[in-house]
């Protein structure tokens, strides 16, 4: 039918929005035994760019490595990886699924590479983030919303 709008999903650009690495105890920290406790925090969000069909999706990962007593920080790395995606004729839950799960899945390998590269360049043992299932995380978020919990929504 001529009335139905064609669905379009395109990745326009992937870019590193922000990256920081801190090693607050250097150089003394390098003399300690390397037995870190690692904490990984993840966040993702999406926003529409103006009145267009373009959306920015951002995946933020913060990795903190501390000593066993969690008194000294070996390093703290934060990476914000973003992408611009075009969505035409895709609305409602289908749009939310793409922006909340599919797009972060596309961006996460870039995040993993940047984190690994920054940690290695600081002369620490390689840090490779485990793959994540953003589809499962998205479904979990939806369940929390149904239960009345606060969570991030796609704008």
C-alpha positions in Angstrom: 0.0 0.0 0.0 1.2 3.5 -0.8 -0.1 4.9 2.5 2.3 2.8 4.7 5.5 4.5 5.5 8.6 2.5 4.8 10.6 1.5 7.9 14.2 2.7 8.0 16.9 2.0 10.6 20.4 3.3 9.9 23.5 3.7 11.9 24.9 7.2 10.9 27.9 7.5 13.1 29.7 5.9 16.1 31.8 8.2 18.2 33.7 8.4 21.5 31.9 11.1 23.4 34.0 11.1 26.6 36.8 9.0 28.1 38.8 9.4 31.2 41.4 7.4 33.1 42.6 8.1 36.6 45.3 6.4 38.5 45.3 8.4 41.8 47.9 6.3 43.6 50.6 6.3 40.9 53.4 5.6 41.1 53.3 3.9 44.5 50.3 1.8 43.5 52.5 -0.1 41.0 54.6 -1.4 43.9 51.6 -3.2 45.5 50.5 -6.7 44.9 48.0 -6.8 42.0 44.8 -8.4 43.5 42.1 -6.0 42.5 38.4 -5.9 43.3 36.8 -4.6 40.2 33.5 -2.9 40.0 31.8 -2.2 36.7 28.8 0.1 36.3 26.8 0.4 33.1 24.2 2.9 31.9 22.7 3.6 28.6 20.2 6.2 27.4 18.8 7.6 24.2 17.5 10.9 23.1 15.9 12.4 20.0 17.9 15.0 18.2 15.6 17.9 17.7 12.5 17.2 15.6 14.4 14.9 13.3 14.3 11.2 12.9 17.8 10.9 14.4 18.5 9.6 17.9 21.7 9.6 19.9 22.3 6.5 21.9 24.9 6.6 24.6 26.5 3.7 26.6 28.5 4.7 29.7 30.8 2.3 31.5 32.7 3.0 34.7 35.3 0.5 35.8 36.9 0.9 39.2 39.8 -1.4 40.4 40.7 -1.2 44.1 42.9 -3.2 46.4 41.5 -6.1 48.4 40.7 -3.9 51.4 39.1 -1.3 49.0 41.1 1.4 50.6 43.3 2.4 47.6 42.1 2.8 44.0 44.4 1.3 41.4 42.4 3.0 38.6 39.1 4.5 37.5 38.1 4.5 33.9 34.9 6.0 32.4 33.9 5.7 28.8 30.9 7.2 27.0 30.4 5.7 23.6 27.7 7.1 21.4 26.0 6.6 18.1 23.6 8.5 15.9 20.8 6.4 14.5 18.1 7.2 12.0 14.7 5.7 12.7 11.8 6.4 10.2 8.4 4.8 10.5 9.4 2.9 13.7 7.3 3.9 16.7 6.3 2.7 20.2 7.7 -0.4 21.7 9.6 -1.4 18.5 11.5 2.0 18.6 12.1 1.6 22.4 13.5 -1.9 21.8 15.9 -0.7 19.1 17.1 2.3 21.1 17.2 0.5 24.5 18.7 -2.8 23.5 19.8 -3.2 19.8 21.7 0.1 19.5 23.6 -0.4 22.8 24.5 -3.9 21.6 26.1 -2.3 18.5 28.0 0.2 20.6 29.3 -2.1 23.4 32.2 -3.6 21.4 33.6 -0.1 20.9 33.3 0.5 24.7 35.1 -2.7 25.4 38.0 -1.7 23.1 38.4 1.7 24.6 38.4 0.4 28.2 40.9 -2.3 27.3 43.1 0.1 25.5 43.2 2.8 28.3 43.9 0.2 31.0 46.7 -1.4 29.0 48.3 2.0 28.2 48.4 2.7 31.9 50.5 -0.5 32.2 47.9 -2.5 34.1 46.9 -6.0 33.1 44.4 -6.1 30.3 40.8 -5.4 31.3 38.3 -7.1 28.9 34.7 -6.5 29.8 32.5 -9.5 29.4 29.8 -9.3 26.7 26.5 -8.1 27.9 23.0 -9.1 26.8 21.3 -5.7 26.4 18.1 -7.5 25.3 17.8 -9.1 28.7 18.7 -5.9 30.5 16.0 -4.1 28.5 13.4 -6.7 29.4 14.4 -6.5 33.1 14.0 -2.7 32.9 10.5 -3.1 31.4 9.5 -5.5 34.1 10.7 -2.9 36.7 8.6 -0.2 35.0 5.6 -2.5 35.2 6.1 -2.9 38.9 6.2 0.9 39.3 10.0 1.2 39.8 11.8 4.3 38.5 13.9 3.7 35.4 15.3 5.5 32.4 12.9 5.9 29.5 13.6 6.7 25.9 12.7 10.3 24.9 
